[in-house]
Amino acid sequence: MWNFLRKVRSNPIYYREQGRWGEPNAYFATLMRYLPLILIVVLGLSVFCGSYQLTQFLGIGEAGGILFLLLCLPNIVIQVLTWIGIILAPALTAPSVVEEMDRGSWDILRLTPMPTMEIIVSKFLGSLSRLRIWWALLVVSVIYAIVVGLGTSALGAAASFFTSSGTDFQQTDGWQTVGVAVLTTTSTVMRPWLEIGFAGLVGLTLSLWTNSTRAALIGSYATIFVYRTIINTIVSAITIGLMFQFEYYAFAVGTGMFSLNLVYVISGAVLFALLRRRALAIDRGDLLHD
Amino acid sequence: MSAIIEINGLTKQYGDFTALDHLELNIEEGAVFGFIGPNGAGKTTTMRILTTLLKPTEGEARIGGYSVSEDPNEVRRLIGYMPDFFGVYDDMRVWEYLDFFAACYDIPEAVRKGMIGDLLDLVDLGSKHDEMVESLSRGMKQRLCLARTLAHDPKVLILDEPASGLDPRARIEMRELLRELQNMGKTIFFSSHILSEVADICTDIGIMEAGKLVAYGDIEQMRQQLQVSRLIQVRMIGDTVPLKDLLMVHDKVDSITDGREIELTPDIVRFDFTGDDEELSQLLLRLIENKIQIISFSEEVGDLEDVFMQATQGVIN
C-alpha cells in the first residue's frame, strides 16, 4: 500500500492533475473564478446558522451570541472549509477520466506502462491536492478537536457529578469520560476529511461510469446532496435516540459522530472497491470505451 | 525477415454481432501494411486488440513474440498507437505534450529535452515548440500525435486513419513522414479508406469486409488472387486487323478495343488478358512470328480501386 502511494506520488499524471503540464480541468478553473462568491455564501450561511440558532436555543442575548460565535469560530471555519471542499472536490474529480475519454486521450494513457488503478488514484490524489484548504483544515481541526475534547470531558465530569447528586444520569467513571472524549475528538477531526474525500470519490466513480463530463458533475452533486441529507438525518435520529436511551449527552454525540464517520468510511471503501473492479476490467480489455 | 505481427484466428463478438471473424494475418518486420475497408469492416477492432485495449473473444495475436492477451505490458513497450481522433491536450504547449508522455514512459527528465527537439524536427514542428497545442492546424496536431507515439521508440506503429480529415498538402506531408519512419526501420500498420494513399506507400495490403479479411498481400499478388484481368496496350505499324484476328482466337484475351473507339490513335489496340506473365510472353512471341510490326507492348497497371472493387461486395457489418 505504502509503495503504491509512493508510486502515485511520483506519477506524471499526479503532477499533470496539479497543473504542472497545462490546465487539466477547465471546469475547476471556471469554478475557481467564483471562489470569492462561494466563500461569502458559505461563510454567511455558517455564521447565520451558528449564531442565530444557538442564541435562540440557549436564550442568550446579542452580546452572548457574539461571545458564543467567538467560541464557535473553529467550528464555523471548519464548516466553511468543509463546504468549500465538498463543492470543489467533485469539480476536480468528476471530469478527470470522462474528459480524457471525450478527448480520445484515455486510450493513450492506458497504453503507458501504468496500470489503470494507478492512473485513477493518481488523478484522484493529484486533483484533490489542488484544493488549497488542507493545511488550514488540519490546523483548525486540531484546535476544534481540543475544544470538543475538553467540552466532552467537562460534560462527562458534569454527568458524574449529577449522578452522584442523585439525578437520572448514568454513572460514568473517569475512563469512560476519557473514552468518550477521545471518540468525539477523533471523530470531529476526521469528519471534514472524510466528507471531502467522499465527495471527490463520488465524482471520480461517476467519471468512470458516465460518458459526459456534465453528467458526471450533475450526478456527483445530486448523489452527495441526497446521500448527505439521508445519512445526516439517520445519524441525527440515532444520536437523539441514544440521548434518550442513555441520558448521557457526550456519549450520544460521540457515538453519533463516530457512526457518521463510519458510514463515510464504509461508503468510501465500497466506491473504492467498485473503482478497482472497473480498473481491472479495463486492464483486461473487457470494457470498450468508444 | 520474420513476422513481427502474428494474428491467428482472431475473433471479436459483441453478443450476436461478430465484429471480427477468424482473422489470419502475418506482417513482417519493416513492412508498411495498409489495412483498408469500409467503415464497420473491423479495422479499428483489430487495431484495438493489437494494442491490448480490447480482449479478443477467440484467437490470438502476437507482437514481437508477445501475446497481446497474456503479456500486454511487453506489447505496450513495443507499440506506438495513434487513435483515429488523436487525443492531444489543447491546454498544453507543444513541448509539454511530448514531455508529459515521455515522463509517462519513465524517460528521465535529462533525456527528454533533447529527445523532444529531435521528435519535433522529425515531424516538422520544430518551429512550434512553444506554441499552444490548440493553435495548431489539424495536420499539425496529427503530426504531433505521431511524434508522441515515437516518444518511447517503439518498433511497431499502429495508426488508425492517420490521413483522415487532412487537406491534400497535409496528406502528402503525412505520407512523406510515414516513408521516413519506414526508412528508420519501423513496422507500420495503418488503416485507411483512401486507397491511393495506401497504394503509394504500402508494401502489403489487407482488405477487410464485414469482419473478414477478403484479400491480403502486395497489390500484384492480390490482383492475381482475385484474378483481376490485365489491361494490355499494343501500338503497331500498319493495319490493326491481323492483330485483332490473332487476339480473338486466344483463349486468355477478352474485350479487344480499337484505339479509335477509346479516343486514342488508330494504331493502338487494347485488350484484357487473364493469363500470367509466361502466357503473356508467349502471346507477344506469337504476334512477332506472325509479322505484326509492334512498336510497343505494355501493360496498363490496374489501380488499387480495381482490386478493392473486385475484392469487396459492399457488405456492411
Interface residues (C-beta under 8 A of the other chain):
Chain A: P12 I13 R16 W21 G22 E23 P24 A26 R103 G104 S105 W106 D107 I108 L109 R110 L111 T112 P113 M114 D283 R284 G285 D286 L288
Chain B: R48 I49 T51 T52 L53 L54 K55 S69 P72 N73 R76 R77 I79 Y81 P83 D84 F85 F86 G87 V88 Y89 D91 M92 R93 E96 Y97 D99 F100 F101 A103 C104 Y105 D106 R148
